Structure formats: C-alpha cells, structure tokens
Amino acid sequence: MDWTWFLFRFHGRINRAKLWLSLLVILCWMAFAGMLFGGIRKLLGGPAAVGFDLTDIFAVLDPDTYRSLTRADIVPAAVHGILTCLFAWVFAAGIVKRLHDRDKSGWWMVAFFAVPGLVDQYADRMPGTTLPMIVGGAATLLSLWGFVELYCLAGSPSDNRFGPDPLPELRPSECSGRPTTSPAAWDQHKELEFTPHVASPPLGEAAIGCTSPPAK
C-alpha cells in the first residue's frame, strides 16, 4: 500500500477499514510523541505530562492560547503546535478520502469537524446561557452525523466522480460459478489485506481446467 498517498494525500477514495486504520496510526503517533516529548521535558527539568489531541488544532489557531506563554514555554509550544498540525493533516486526508468514498465533497469536513471544534473552543466566550446550549447542541448533532457518515456507512458500490471503488469487484467464476476477485479491479495502493497469492493448481488439474469431457 502507498502509505504516502494513504496518510498525506487528499485525492481518491478509502473505505471504512482504512479510515479506522488511519485513526489508529494517528493515535499511535500521538502516544509515541507524547512519551518522547514528555521524556525530553523531564530530562530538562520541566513537567513530564504532555498530551496530544486532534482538537488541539483549534487551540493552536486561538490567539488566547499564546497570551499566557513564558519564554520557557515558547519552544515546547512550537513543537506541540507543529506536531498537532501534522496529526490534523493526516486526519483530514483520511476524512476527505472517506467523504469521496461516500460520493461527497471534502468540504463536508467543515460541517463534521471544523464547526464542532470551533464551537467547543469558543463556547465559553459566547454571551448568555441559551445561545451556547443551542449552538453546542447543533455542533453535537453534526459530530454524530459525521461519525455515522464516515465510520459506519458503506461507500458508493461502484466508481463515482472521485475515483474507482476501493473494494475489489466480485464476478462469477467461469468454471465454478463462485464469486472471485476481478484481476482488473485489483489495486495494490488501495488494498488493506496482505494475503498470499493462491498457488497454481497441479499440472493435471490445470490441464483439465474448464474443458469439457471428451466425446464418446
């Protein structure tokens, strides 16, 4: 599988399994970066607890985040911000390709991720009590809709405007009548399973194949 395309590119389609895989990759990266970054800070005498979250991207874009920083916090905050942007990029690449699989524009990510994230970041600055509740409820519904749309529902069953179906087509075998994977539909860059090729049949069986029995 082409991991550069899978993790960083925005064109093409991926199915649900690959979207879950991309999320697992991001979580593993965040855990590793948190342990590494925390260990370095502990060696330098700073606090060891360092965590990463995809919603931190909205804190990175919030000017209030930087107003209370000291000189000692500038370098850790910069590293944290760069890594957060990297994780958010990989997440966005997976979401956009999955939206393509659902035959939707990648701009739907604004409704499913950006709007709920911004509402959560700025909810405490909204005036009154009713407005934050209404806006927060709408953002929660958008998040739930996005989760079902992206992680639960199947993609387009055939080619669409964004590319071919990421799952292989099934066609009946000429000999057995059982469904087999069409060789033309095989795409190494879009397959998740790494299964060994089936060995060729023995010479005797290959010779028989689908030929009809000899006439008597």
Buried (B, 14 or more C-beta within 10 A) or exposed (E): BEEEBBBEEBEBBBBBEBBBBBBEBBEEBBEEBBEEBBEBBEEEEBEEEBEBEBBBBBBBEBEEBEEEEEEEEEEBBEBBBEBBEBBBBBBBBBBBBBBBBBEBEBEBBEBBBBBBBBBBBBBEEBEEEEEBEEBBEEBEEBBEEBEEBBEEEEBBEEEBEBBBBBBBBEEEEEEEEEEBEEEEBEBEEBBBEEEEEEEEEEEEEEEEEEEEEEEE
